Amino acid sequence: MKKDFLFSDINLLKGVGPKLSSYLKKKKIEKIKDLLLNLPYSETDRSKIFKLNKLEVGKIQSIKVLVKKLNFPRLRNLPNKIICEDETGKIDIVYFNSREGYLRKLFPINEWVVISGRINFYNGKYQITNPDYVITVDKQEYVIKNIPKYNLTKGINEKKYRLINEQVIDDLPEIKDWLDDDFIKANNLENWNNSIKNLHKKKDALNCHSKSYRRLVFDELCANYLALSENRKRIKKNKLPKNFKNIYSNLIIKNLPFRLTESQKKVLKDINSDLLSNKKMFRIIQGDVGSGKTIVSLCAASNIIESGYQCALMAPTEILAKQHYELTKKILINLNIKIEFLTGKTEYKKRKKILNGIENGEIRFLIGTHTLFQKKINFKKLGLVIIDEQHKFGVKQRSDFSKKGGENCDVLLMSATPIPRTMMMSLYGDMDISKITEKPANRKKIVTLSKPEKKINELWPYIEKQIKNNNQVFWVCPLIEESAFLDYSSAKKKFDLINKKFPMDVGLIHGSLKQDKKNEILKKFLTKKISILVSTTVIEVGIDFPNANLIIIENANKFGLAQLHQLRGRVGRGLNQGTCILLFKEGLSKNAIKRIKILKNSDDGFHIAEEDLKLRGFGDLIGYQQSGLKNFRFADPVNHEDLFKLAEKYILNIRNKINQNKYIFLLKLFDKAEIINIEET
């Protein structure tokens, strides 16, 4: 078996027909190598043979019995029954829809067999229905052991999956390791072939600190860093330097009602340096909620336009794109620049006019959703692409964006999601990173309070006062509907309650609403037709509501710290003081109390993200899961922090050797080769 075989389709394996192949593909097992990376999550203990008088109902147990009688009823729908015994008692083995010939072969009369399955009790007798294994005594070692348990889908049982899996694991080709033996030993890892076998054959997959598991984590991180490194090389190619004298951007800064922070000035200087260089810019601005990333990007866009190029700004939702459009018109009002707005809903006549304006260069700045990057849209001279909330887009999409404008198009991304240092390179390793770490001088710190949920009635007079003072209110709940299992608040139930107290002044949005309806309600809130917006966490990122100065978050202890910080950042974005009230139930855990305390004491998103990671662990970071940032199968920044650093250092040393076959194999193993179009030489 050659290593190429590992990248073949799963249906090449013996016993995998079209039906089984379709079941496996539901579990994202499409290629043979996917079996290697589908690790067991537990074990089924079949290691002991029990006497029939020692059986426990409901448990999976193994028995050795003598076949006494086969009963095949001729009436339809009645099961086939095999009566077996040992010296301590009798048991019925029951089959539904099984062929007589198959069962006669499996259960020869007066022969001993080993059977393993779940024990039931029916009509005063033990029985096993459709046992998992029936095997002759001389082959019992195949069953009488701890057997790895995998996450499987309907249509695949343990026995069938094991037959398929062992074809690959038992005959694994000897792959020449891309790591030196000395490096493996020095860093408490295992060689590649042994690690794969240990993860499936031993308990190594159940311990994230085992040598074999750590080896898989290291390989996954290396594949990720290699892909990012290669993507960076492909994007940061030579280009014509932009030519500007900051005339437009200086005019914008002069007319702002506030001064740029030192942090904003530094980031703008970094961006301008990229634009003036002969290498393509591929930079991300990471800034906390309300730190002023958009102003910096608009200054950069004005320099591009001064250079004679066009600029495109893309946001993930129509309402956020519209806000960018309105802000851009306001900021660039004195520059005589043609700005347009385009989404999938733009009417045909206007759309056609915009497309012509882009193609002939009349439109200098186009703002919209992902529609901007459809093939039909042709810019005359696109010089800068700005992408907001970039975590919605993957590595391949980043690369595609950079190609859209041709050889001279720079790319600038923005993100308000604070990322812990450990994860920074693993997510943004193909980009230059700029951070805005200060808040604008005119931005007041949000007051954060906590209150037990049983005192909720104390809030109504306060909310009424806020509305009278022309302020708006967010009320955030974790769930849409009532849950019989989780004592969380339901957004719908809360909407009904608040609507009784403030009739006709409340809106409700949640993830299950259609986008049109969601936009309609958000627009009502934005235009102050309603004062209170009851919501699930869909309001977390991006949209700016300058009159929203109070946010109430129910079951605050159920949210991640980073997510609470993102939610809190939805208020206090105008000139008025913002307030965040965290409602919680009594009997909080120590960690929940710590989280609330950290949030009340800090408004630094980067510090909060670090603390969140320490307290909750990566697998429990709700905010990152929802933001699409949890992009590793095995690596965890909490448990494997040393491996993140080690992999980053390793890739810096070997990045010029990416075309070597051993590294291409690594990229293909973790589905990174296709992202950057690398083929094995």
N, C-alpha and C positions, 0 to 999 in steps of 0.2 A: 504494500500500500504506500503510495507516494503522498507527500504532504499536499500536493494539488488536490488529492481526493477529499481533503478536509473542506475544500471550498466548493465541492460539488453539491448538486441538489440532493435533498434528503431522500427522495424516492429511489436513489441508486442503491440504498441499503436493502438487504434481504428482508422480505416481509412487509415492506412499506409500499402499499399500493396507493391509488389515487385518493381513496376514502381516508385512510390513516394519515396520508400526507396532508390532507386538508385540515384534519384535527390538529396535527403538529404545528401547522402554519398559524393556527389560531393562537398558539403559545409562542409565536415568533421563532419557531424552530424551522427554518427554511433550508439552511445549508447544514452539512454534516458537522461543521465546526460549532454550530449553535448547540449541539448536544454537549460539547466540551464545556461550554460556558453556562449551561443550565445546571446549576449546582443543586445537590440535595439540601433540603432545609431541615430534615429530621431523619429518624430511622424507624423502621418497623421491627420490633423485636419478635423474631420467630425462632430464637436460638435454643429453646428448650422443648423437649417432647413431653407432653403431659399424658398421664393415664386418664381414662374416661371418667373416673370418679373424682378427678381433681379439676374438672373444667369449670370456667367462670363465664356466665352468660354475658354477652356484649363485648368480650375481649377477643382479640386476634390471638389464636393459639395453634400450636402444631401437635399432631397426634400420629401414632403409628398403630394401624389397625389391620385386622384380617377381613378381607371381603367375603361375605357370607351369601348374599342374595342380591340379584338385580331385578328390580320391579319396573316394568314398562307398561303402564296402563294404556288400553286401546281407546279410552275416552278422550276427546279433545280437551285441551286446557288443564288436564291433570299433569302434575310434574312427574318426571322420572325419579326413581328412588333407589339408592344403593344402601343396603343394610350392612353395616360393618360392626366389628366388636374387638375388644381386647379382653384380657383376663379380669378386668374390673367392671365391664358394662358394655352397652350397645349404643350406637349412634346412627342416625339416618343422614346420608349425604343426598341432598336434593338438587335437581337440575330442572330449570325451565327452558324449553326450546332447544334441547340438545339432541343430536342424532344418536340413535341406538347403537350403531356400529362404532362410533367414536367412544361411547361410554364403555362398551364391552372391552375395547382395546385398553382403555384407561384403568378399568377395574376388573382384572382377571380373577375369577372365582377361586377361593382358597389360597390367594396370594396376599402377602403383606404389602401395604402401601403406606407412604407418608403423605399426610394431608395437612394443609395449613389454610386457615380462614377464620371468619368471625363466628363465634359460637352462639347459637340460638337455642331456645327451649320451646318445644311445641308438642301438645298432646302427651305431656308427661315424659318426654324423651328429648335428649340432646340432638341437635341437628346442625349441619353446616349447609347453607344454600349457596350454590355456585362457588365452590372453594377457589381461593386464589391459586393454590398449587396442589397438584396430585402427582406424586413421583415415586419411582421404585426405591426400595430401601438402599440399594447400592449407590444411588445418586443423591442421597439425602443431604449431603454437605452443601448442595446448591441452595437448599431451602433453610436448613437448620442453622440460622445465623442472623445477625442484625442486617437488615436489608435497607439500603438508602431509600429515602422517601422524597419524591419530587413533586413539585406543583404541576398537576396534570389537568387536562380539560376533559369534558365529557367525551366518551368514545375511546379513551385510552386508559387501560388499567395498569397497575404496577408491573404485572408479569409481562405484558406486551411491550411496555416501555423499556423494561430491563433487557429483553431480548434484542431490542434495537440498539440501546445504549452500549451494551457490552460488546457488540460487534466492533464498535469504534474504540472504546476504552481498552479492551483486552488486546487489540491489534494496533495500538497507536503507533504510527510511524516514528522512528527515532529522528526527532527534529534537532538539527545542530543548534545549540543554544546561542543566542545573540549576546548573552552575558558571559564574561569570563568567570571561571571557577573561583578565583580569588575574590572577585567582586561579590559573587553570590554568598560566599562564606562570611566575608567581612560584614555583610549587611543582613545577616540572619534570614536569608532567603533559601529557596530550594531550586534545584535545576528544573527546567520547564517540563520535561517528560514525567519526572517523578511527581511534580506538584499536581499535574492534571490527574494522574492515577490516584494519588493520595486524597485529592478532593472528592473523588467519586467512590473510592474503595475503602477509605478510612474515615475518621471523623473530622478531618481537617477543614471541611467546608462549614462545619458548625462552630468553628472558632476563628474569629476574624483576626486573631493574633498568631495563628499557626504559621509556620514557615511557608507552607504551600499557598495559604490564602494571601499572605503578604506578597508572595511572588506574583499572584494574579493581579493584585491591586497595583503593584509596581508596573507591570506590563500595561495595564489599562491606562495608567497615568502617562507612561511613556508614549503610548500610541496617541493619546490626546495631545500631548505637548508637541509631538512630531508633526501631527496634522496642522496644528496652529502655526508652528514654525514654518512649515512649507507654505501654508496659506499666506503668511506674512511675506515670504520671499516673492510669491506670485503677484501679490497686490502692490508691494512697495517697489515698483519698477520705475525706470526713468520716465520723466515727463517734462513738459515745458514749464518752467517756473512761471507763476502768476506775476503780474506786474501792477502794483498799486502803491499809492502813497498815503493810505489811511484817511483820505479826504472824507469819504462817506462815513466810515466808522467813527472818526473824530466828531463829526457833526451829530451822529446818533448819541454818542456819549455826552456831548455838550448839552443836548436837549433833554436828557433823562432827568426826572425829578429827584434823583438820588445819585450818589457817587458809587462807582464800581468798587468792590472790596479789593484788597490787595491780591486775594486768591483769584478773583475773576481776571484781574489785570495780568497775572502770571500765566493763567491758562490761555488767555487771548494772545499773549506773546508767543507761547508754544505753538499755537495754531497758525499764527501769521508766519512764523519761522518755517513751518511745514509747507505752507502755501507758496512761499517765495523760493523754496528749495527745488532741486531737480528730481526729487523722489516723491512718488505719490504719498499723500497723507492717508493714514488709516489710524485714526485716533478716536478714543472714547473719552467723553467728559463724564466723570462720575461726580455727582453733586447731591448733597442731601436735599430732601424735600424743601422747596422754596429758597434754594441757594443762588438762583439766578443763572442757570445753565442756558436758558433760551436766549437771554439778552446777549450772552457771549457768542452764541451760534449765529445770531442775527448780525452782529458786528462782523463776524467772519464772512457771512453771506454777502454783506455790503462790499467787502473788499474784493470778493470774487466778481461781483457785478461791475465794480469799478475797473476790473481787469478786462472787461469785455466778454465775460462768460455768463452763462445762465446758472441758476441754482434751483435745486429741488429739495423740499422738506417733506418727509413722510412720517405720519403718525399711525398707530395701530387701529384707532377708531375714528369714525367720522366726527364725533363731537369734539374730540381732542384736536383733530386736524383743523376743524373750524375755529377753535380757540386760537390756534397758532396763526391762522390766516388773519383773524381780527387784530391780534397783537402786532403782527408784522406790518399790516397796513398803518397801524397807529404809530409804530416806531419809525417806519421808513417814509412817513407822510411827506416830508420836505425834499425827498430825493428824486422825485419824478421817475419812479421805477414802476413798470407795469407788472402787477402781481395778480395771480389767478388761483382759483380753488377748484380742484377736480376730485370727484369720488365716483364710485360705481353708479351712483344715483343721479349724477349730472345729466340733465335732459339732453337729448340727441343734438338739437340745434346748437346749444351752447357748447356742448362737448366738441362738436366739429370745429367751431370757431376757435376754441382753446387749442385743439390739436394743430390747427393751421398756425396759430400764434406762436406755439412752441417751435414748430418746424421752421418758420421764417425768422425766428429770433426776436419777434416783437415782445413776447412775454419773457421777462427776465427772471421772474421768481415764481415757481409753481409749487403750491402746497396742497397736500391731499393724503389719501390712504394708499395702500399697496397698489392701487390702480395706476399710480405713476410709473410703475415698472412693467406694464404690459408691453408686449412686443410692438403693438401698433403705434405706441407713443415714441416719436423721434424728436429728440432735442437737436437744435441747430449746433449749439456749442455749450454742452453741459460741463461746468467746471467744478461743481461741488454738490454732493448728496449729503443731506443731514437726515439722520434717522433717530426719531425719539422712541424712548422705551425699547431699546434695541434687544432686550432679552427675549422678545417675541420672535426673534429671527435667529436661525442657526448659522453655523460656520459657512455652509455652502451658500446660503442666501447673502451673507456678508460679501462673499467673493463675487456673486452675481451682481450685487449692487455696484461694486467697484468697476465691473466691466461695462455697465450700462452706458456710462458717459464716455467710453473710449479711453485712450491712453492718458489723457490729460485731466481726468476727473478725480478729484480728491474726495475722501469719505470721512464724515464726522458723525459719531454716534453719541447719544446722550442716554444716561440711565440714572434714575432716582432711587434705584434699589441698592442700598449699601451692601457691599460684599466683604466678608471677613478676609483678612490678608491671605490666609491659607488657600482660599479658593481663587484668589485674584488671577494668578497666572493660568490656572486650569481652565478658566472661562474666557479670559481676555489676552491670552498669550500671543495672539497674532496681531495685537494692536498696541499702539503707544497709549499710555494711560495718563490722563490729567485729572486731578481732583480739585473740586471747589470745596474748601473746608470751612469757609466762613458764611454766616448769614448776612444779608443786606442790613445796613445800619438802622434802617427804618422799620425792620421786622421785629416785632415784640416777641419775646419768648412765650410759648404756649403754656398757660397754667394747667397743670395736670393734677387732678384730684381723684380720690377713690372713695367709694361709698357702698355699704352693704345693700344688696338688692331689696331687702325688706323695708328700707327707708325710701323706696322709689317715689312715694307720695310727696316727699319734700321737694322733688324736682319740678312739679307742675307750676308752682308760682314763679320759680326761677326761669323756666322756659317761656312763660307768658311775658315776663319782664323783657327777656331777650328779643322776642318778636315785636313788642312795643317799641323797643330801641332800634328797630329796623334790621335786626340780625336774623340770620337763618340757622337752622339746626339740622344736623345729621344724627340719626339714631340707627346704630349698627347692631344687627343680630347675627349669630352664627348660622342658623338654619332657616330654610324657607317655610317648611311645614312643621307642625308639632311632631315630636318623636317619642314613641313609646319606650325607647331604650335609653335615650340621652336626655338629660334634664336641661336642655338648652332652650333658649327663647326662640319662638317662631316669629319670623319677620311679619308674616300675615296676621298672626294673632295680635302682635304689638301694633300693627297698623290700625286694626279695628279699635283697639283701646285708645290710641292717641287721637284717632279720627272722631271719637265721641267727645273728647275734651277740646279738640280744636277742629271742628267740622269744616270740611271743604278746604282745609289749609294744609293737607298732608298728602304726600305721594309715596308710592311703594315701588322699588325696583329690586330685582334679583336676577341671578344668572339664567333662570329658566324663561325669562321674558324674551320675546323676539326683539331683535336689535331696534327695529322701527319704534316699537312701544317704549323701549328703554330710552331711546333718544328723545322721544316726545316728552316723557316725564322729566328727564334731566334738563330739557330746554325750559320746561315750566318752572323748574327750580332756579335755573340760571336767570330767567327773566322775572323772578320774584312773584310769579303767579301762585306759588305755594311757599310756605315758610318752613315746613318740616319735611325731610326726606327720610323715610324708613327704608333701610337697605341691608342687604347682605354685603359681603366684602367687595362687591364689584366696583365700589367707588374708591378702591384702594389707591390706584396709581393714575397720575396724569392730569385729570381734569381740574380746572381752576375755578372755584366758586368764591369770588372776593367778599361776598356778604355772609358767607357761612362762618360763624365765629364760635359755635358750640357743637361739639361732637360727644355723643353719649354711646359708650360701647358696652353692651351687655355681655355677661359671662367673660369678662376681660381675661380671666385666668385660663381660658381655653385657647387663647390666641398666642402665637409666638411673639416674642419681644419685637423682632424686626417688623412683623406685620402690624403690631399695635402702633409702632412709630410711624409707619407708612399711613395708617388710618388717621392718626393724630395730625399728620401734615396736611390733611384736607381742609383744616380750619386755620384762621388767623393769617390768611394770605393777603388781606387788604391792610388798611392802616390801623384797624381796631385790634384789641387784645383777643386772642383765641383761648378757648377753654376746652379741655378734654376731661370728661368724667368717666372713670372706669367703674362699672358696676360689677360686683362679684357676690357669689353666694358664700355663706359662712362655712367654716371648716376648710380653709385653704391649705394646700400643701406648703412645705417650706420653700420649694422652688417657685411656686406661684407668688408667694409673699415677696421673695427676692426679685422676681420679674417686675412686679408692680413698683417696688421701691426703686429699682434701677431706672425705670421709665420716668418716675416722678423727679428723680435727681439729675437726669441728663437729657439733653435734646440733640446730642451728637449721634447721628445715625450709624457712623462707622464703629464707634465705641459700643453702641447698643447691639449691633450685629455680632461683634466679637463676644459680648456677654451672652447673647442668645445662643450662640454656638456652644459655649462652655456649659450652659445650664441645661439645654434641651438635647444637644447632640444633633448631628446633621440629619439623621433619619427622621427626626421629629420636628424639623423646621418647617412648619406649615406654610409660612410665607414663601420660602424658597420653592417648595413643591408647586404652589399655585402660580409662581412666577415663571415656572419652566426652567429653573436654574439647577434643579437636581438632575444632573446629566450623567451620573456614574452608576454603574450596576454594582460595583464592588467597593470602590474607594469611598472612604468616609473621612472628612477633614478632622474629625475629633479623634477617631481611633488610629488614623494613619497619617497624622500630621508630619511625622518624620519622613514618610515615603513621598509626600507631596514635594518636600524640599529636595529630597534625594533625586527624584525623577527629573525635576526642573534642572538641577545641576548636571545630571547625566546627559540630558538632551542638549544642553548648551555645549557640551564637549563633543557630541557626535553629529550635530545637525548638518554638517557638510557631507555626511556619509549616507544620506537618506535613500539614495538609489541602490544601496546594497540590498540584495535579496532578503537577507535576514530581517531587515527593518521593514521592508515592504510586506513580508509575511505578517509581521506584528500589526501593521496598519490594517491589513485585510482581515486579520483575526477579530479586530474590534470595530469593523465596518467604517474605518476612517479613510481607506484608500479611495473609495468611490467619491467621497466628499471633495477630494482635491485631484481627482482624475489620475491617480498613480496606477500604473500597470507594472507587473513584474517583468524584469528584463530577462 
